[in-house]
């Protein structure tokens, strides 16, 4: 999804469903109590920061899915009824999708940057091997 988000042009919505049906953070959630035992303050903070941003991205994709569903709903009803009220609702949903795509793009870039910082910290402290 990152490549799709990065390729969005200005004023373009993300008209893609991203299926998020499971918890992608089971390792973190199941072991979060161990983070306090990490002796390196910067590493500890970066793990928490990166998790928070990644979790937020997952929630943001769910929200985008909901906006897509609403847009498709009103667009379909307009196609069937030709009632202008339904077209206006579909158009309003599309505007919301365009605005939300801007936030997704910004959040994605921030998350990507923090993941790079986390990987650097993990290598610095010997948690990840360069080989």
HUSULQUI-V70561 format. One line per field, one symbol per residue. ss: DSSP state (A for helix, B for strand, O for the rest). A space follows every 10 residues. Layout:
# HUSULQUI-V70561
ss=???
This chain:
# HUSULQUI-V70561
ss=OAAAAAOOOO OOOOOOOOOO OOOOOAAAAA AAAAAAAOOO AAAAAAAAAA AAAAAAAAAA AAAAAAAAAA AAAAAAAAAA AOOAAAAAAA AAAAAAAAAA AAAAAAAAAA AAAAAAAAAA AAAAOOOOOO O
